Amino acid sequence: MVNFTLRVLSRPDTQCLPTIVRNFGLEDTLVRRAKDFNILLDDVAITDFSYDAEFSRVVELKQVAQQEAGRSKLVLMKAELERRAAIIRVEGETDATNPGGRVDATSLLA
């Protein structure tokens, strides 16, 4: 009997990778493929994984766009809070100068 340890370095065709992962899972596919050559795989570990430059650029652009959208949302929220504060301030000043009557502050700010 011969015992040996073997480390196989292989990679799937990158064009087929989404289909492989979606349909079978990467480990199952590699185990089945190795069996075609009478090799039994006990474990499969991905040791290095990277995207091409174009994909990385697109992901980064998406992250930047999400951050800018979040920033814009905060600016709108701040403007709304400032508007509400101005209304409350004008109503307070109006109540102080005209204790008997009530004035709609939104009409004063328009």
C-alpha positions, 0 to 999 in steps of 0.5 A: 500500500502506498500512502501519500499526501497531495495538495492540488492547486486548481481553479475553475473556469472564471466564466463558469464560476457563477453557474457552478456555485449557483447550481452545485456549490463549489466544493461539490463540483470539485469533489465530483470532478476529482472523482473522474480522475480517481482522486478523493477530496476530503476538504476544499478551501479557497485560499485566495480570492480576488475580483478583476479590476473592472468589478472592483471599480464598479463595487467601489462606485456603488459604495460611494453612491450609497454614501452620497445618498446617505449624506444627501438624506442627512442634509434633507433631515437637517434642513427639515429640523431647521425648518421646524426649529424656525417655525417654533422660534417664530411661534414663540416670538409671536406668542411673546409679542401678541399674547392674546392672539395666535398666528400661523408661523408657517405663513410668516416664513413663506 
